[in-house]
Amino acid sequence: MSDQRFIIEMGMGNDLYGQDYTKAAARAIEDALRHSSLPLFEATGLSHDAMRVQVTVGVQDPEAVDCAALAAKLPRGRAEVQAVKGGLNVTNPDNGTVIVIASAAVEAFLPFQG
C-alpha cells in the first residue's frame, strides 16, 4: 500500500516590501510548522527519514519561488516543495508597493503501518 498522510498543517506568510515570493513562501511554511509537534517518532521508534514531507505553496507568481531552497530548509523527512498559483498580491494605491502573501500546506506521509 502507498504512503498514508498523518498530518496536514496550513500557514500564511508575507513579504511587505521586497516582493520576494520565496521569502513569503518560507514564512508561510514556518507558520505551518509552528503549529505542529510530532511525538510519534519518539513513541514508535520510527526514523524521521521514513517521513515524506510534501509542501504546496500558493503565490501569484509560482515561477519566482525557489522550491529547492525551501525544501533544503525543512528540518525533517524527505521534502518536496511545489509552487502553484494562489496567494495574493496587494498593491498600496498611495505608492505602488506590492505586498506578497503566500499560503502553504505542509503534509507529512509515512509508509502504511497496518
Residue pairs with C-beta under 8 A, 6 or more apart in sequence:
1 112
1 114
2 112
3 52
3 109
3 110
3 111
3 112
4 109
4 110
4 111
4 112
4 113
5 107
5 108
5 109
6 40
6 108
6 109
6 110
7 36
7 38
7 106
7 107
7 108
8 105
8 106
8 107
8 108
9 32
9 33
9 35
9 36
9 105
9 106
10 32
10 35
10 103
10 104
10 105
10 106
11 27
11 28
11 29
11 30
11 31
11 32
11 33
11 34
11 35
11 103
11 104
11 106
12 28
12 31
12 101
12 102
12 103
12 104
13 23
13 24
13 25
13 26
13 27
13 28
13 29
13 30
13 31
13 101
13 102
13 104
14 24
14 27
14 99
14 100
14 101
14 102
15 21
15 23
15 24
15 27
15 99
15 100
16 99
17 97
19 97
19 98
19 100
20 100
21 59
21 60
21 61
21 62
21 64
21 65
21 83
21 100
21 102
22 64
22 65
22 66
22 69
22 70
23 100
24 59
24 87
24 100
24 101
24 102
25 57
25 59
25 65
25 70
25 81
25 83
25 102
25 104
26 70
26 73
27 102
28 57
28 102
28 103
28 104
29 55
29 57
29 70
29 73
29 74
29 81
29 104
29 106
31 104
32 104
32 105
32 106
33 75
33 106
36 106
38 76
38 108
40 46
41 47
41 48
41 51
46 110
48 76
48 77
49 77
49 78
50 77
50 110
50 111
51 76
51 77
51 78
51 108
51 109
51 110
52 77
52 78
52 80
52 108
52 109
52 110
53 74
53 76
53 77
53 78
53 79
53 80
53 106
53 107
53 108
53 109
54 79
54 80
54 82
54 106
54 107
54 108
54 109
55 70
55 71
55 74
55 79
55 80
55 81
55 82
55 104
55 105
55 106
55 107
56 81
56 82
56 83
56 84
56 104
56 105
56 107
57 65
57 70
57 81
57 82
57 83
57 84
57 86
57 87
57 102
57 103
57 104
58 83
58 84
58 85
58 86
58 87
58 102
58 103
58 104
59 65
59 83
59 85
59 86
59 87
59 100
59 102
60 85
60 86
60 87
60 88
60 89
60 100
62 83
62 84
62 85
63 83
65 81
65 83
67 81
67 82
67 83
68 81
70 81
71 79
71 80
71 81
72 79
74 81
77 108
86 102
86 103
87 100
87 101
87 102
87 103
88 101
89 98
89 99
89 100
89 101
90 98
90 99
90 101
91 97
91 98
91 99
92 98
92 99
